[in-house]
Amino acid sequence: MTDPSPQARARDPRESPRALLDSLFPGGDETSALARSTDWSATSLGDPTTWRPELAAAIRTVLPASIPMLLWWGEDLVQVYNDAYRPVCGVKHPRSMGQPAAQCWPEAWPELGPRVRRVVEKGVPDHEEALLLLLQRHAFVEETYWRYSFSPVRAADGEVLGVFVATTEVTPVVVEGYRSAVVCELAALPSLAVGSAQEAATRVVELLAADRRAVPFAALHLPDGDGALVRAASTGVVDGGEVVPARVEEAGAHALAVAGRTRSAQHVGIGPGDLVVEPPPLAGHRPTGLVHVPLGTAEGPLEGVLTLGLTPYRSVDEEYERFVTLLAHQISTLLGDVRGAAAERARVAAYAELDAAKSAVVANVSHEFRTTLTVVLTAARELRGLDLAADEAEQHLDAVERAAVRLDRLVGALLDVSRAEAGRLEVERAAVDLGVLTRDVVAMFRSAVEAAGLVLDTDVEDVVALAHPDSWSTVVANLLSNAYRFTADGSIRVALRREGDDVVLEVADTGRGIAPEEVDAVLERFRRGPGRPVRGHTGTGIGLAHARDLVRAHGGSLTLEPGAGGGTLARVRVPVGDPCSGGTPAPVVSDSSLVAGLLDGAVTAGRREPVAVDEGMPDDRPLLVLVEDHDDVSGYLRRMLEGDGWRVVAVPDVPAALAVQVVPDLLLCDVMLPGPSGLDLVRVLRAERRWSTVPIVLLTARSGAREAAEGLAAGADDHVAKPFDPVELLARLRTHHELARRRNRLVDEAKTRAENLEVALRTNRSIGMAVGVLMARHRVPSERAFEMLRRRSTSTNRKLRDIAEEVVHTGVLPG
């Protein structure tokens, strides 16, 4: 018995038009309801009771699908689509249901029409991975990209009755791709290859001009140093008019100036006559808006203002704003690096100018250099020429070490003196708790002072002020050292307090004192007070002068006067300043070598070769790279760590650490190293992908919130201050190692799950589409279509997913 003709179906009294529509569009979603209420008789499809069974079968395939699908049927390709396709239509819905495709998509039909005609006339499927279509789905012409498949729906005799369309919008992926490419190009632009801000602006604009889909037009204004922003470079701008002028006053009301002054982006609408730009890409629509974006950090100087034309084909949504922010960040970083490099070159030039001043300094201190070097040479000759007892040899070694530290401190002081003589001694001040810092310096003197039989009294208040921490430490240490060396018995008193807008430091001793007429001479450079000190070396004659120069650099004063009970009172007065402008108070503990050098008690570390991995140690032990330049500390740490179950590679500096080929389980690194610092090493390693998951723990002789924050900001995982508790250090290292191990395992598991999920989703999507194609082509139910796929997979020994994808692309089962 043959199937009844469409006309016979239409005359079947048991199936009314309403019942037929309910069976074809049974869903409870909005689109199914719309399809049931559509007057199909008014379309070229005619009365639903006359529809061919192929159309009914195709509709039953399209409507339930969870991915966007539609059917173009008949000569004028009338549209029938499912609810997942509804967002694709935008404002064209609901009139798009039952509408001819060319009438629904007139703006895209010049591109789509020829493709569809080939499918209908030749029966050849068509597909594309990212087809650009400019659609008017909303209130503007929209740039969109589509992955689609056009498959012919045939009658039994092979006639093409319609087109089966499966489509997915990939616009976000494509747009994000070309935007990210622009950002990456900017990030890859090396600041060292750019000599000036003007050159940087030119290079930036050249990169922005590479893909005008992302940036239709752009301009970069730079400060000229005279209160104006000058257009340094632009692309796509033929005539900026008043909207993107060649020059604008920074204090003016122009939106570009407001952006730079307020450090906030300014959006500006632009009309047809506001400025002339080059023909934009795609369909030639002119941008209707732009944004002026300030460049630089909120705390630093204004690097410039970036003007970006906003594409008319995309809405300015959160992703667009993020793209603009990323561009501004990359350009700000580049300009900041260029400015920093220029400042560094200027500093190098300034140092060259100091050479002339150093000639005068060398003449005045040559005696002190020779005296100190005599200590070193004499001790060396004694050690080489005589068979000394162990205690005598130790004394000579101590003398050598004290002399070396003394010379090191002297060189540093001489550099400051040279800058002061040239009028170039400047200090960078920050918010510091001078009370905490002063107590730390005093604490390092206490054992030596009390060992000398002196009493050390303190009355130090907490005072937060703007100061340079190291300079303040030098001032306090120099004054304490002077009091210690010139006080035979009695006491030394240190006081710190705030008086109005000033902070006052007083160091009083009960020593021999200074006559009033000799005060000025003592404070002059390279002048020493009368008489020899009670203890310690005679001095270079620059200690008090050096302290006075540092105090003056803080805008303060240093005076000497007789003490109330004899001796000398040194008083330092510096302005407190505005601590709020320096951020959170961050006390910095001075390096112990500062005090050791002044008290003739420093010990220096020798150089050594890097220690290789012990190949006899079990391979299952975690590997730790230790970077420490001090022999004693390195040896102690290595023994302690190996006893705790680590394999240790010990190296003395950054170059040796970078020469280690194997990536360890953990890096333990001192901050203060010869040459590049531990922070430099952290930054270099964090820039390498293979080091991204390795825990890094820093050791430092300085403690304080600022130092910890600096280490963490560089990429370290932890910050441990010296002297450290061994139990705590080992516990921290083990904790970071275990956390990294767990974190890496979770990342691997998540990656595996994501890959499996992606494969599963792609497989299910391909199989579902292939089942729909086979149902429409062979007029079989879904179970039969799936069985056809499965059998072909078995017979050809190919994966089911591969068979399904070939069906989607070709419309037929592969042979």
Beta strands, then each sheet from edge to edge (+ up, - down):
strand 1: 69-73
strand 2: 78-81
strand 3: 126-135
strand 4: 142-154
strand 5: 160-169
strand 6: 218-223
strand 7: 228-235
strand 8: 237-239
strand 9: 247-249
strand 10: 266-269
strand 11: 276-277
strand 12: 289-295
strand 13: 304-309
strand 14: 430-433
strand 15: 455-460
strand 16: 464-467
strand 17: 491-499
strand 18: 502-509
strand 19: 557-562
strand 20: 568-575
strand 21: 623-627
strand 22: 647-651
strand 23: 666-670
strand 24: 696-700
strand 25: 718-721
sheet 1: 2+ 1- 5+ 4- 3+
sheet 2: 9+ 7- 6+ 13- 12+ 10-
sheet 3: 8+ 11-
sheet 4: 14+ 16-
sheet 5: 15+ 17+ 18- 20+ 19-
sheet 6: 22+ 21+ 23+ 24+ 25+
end
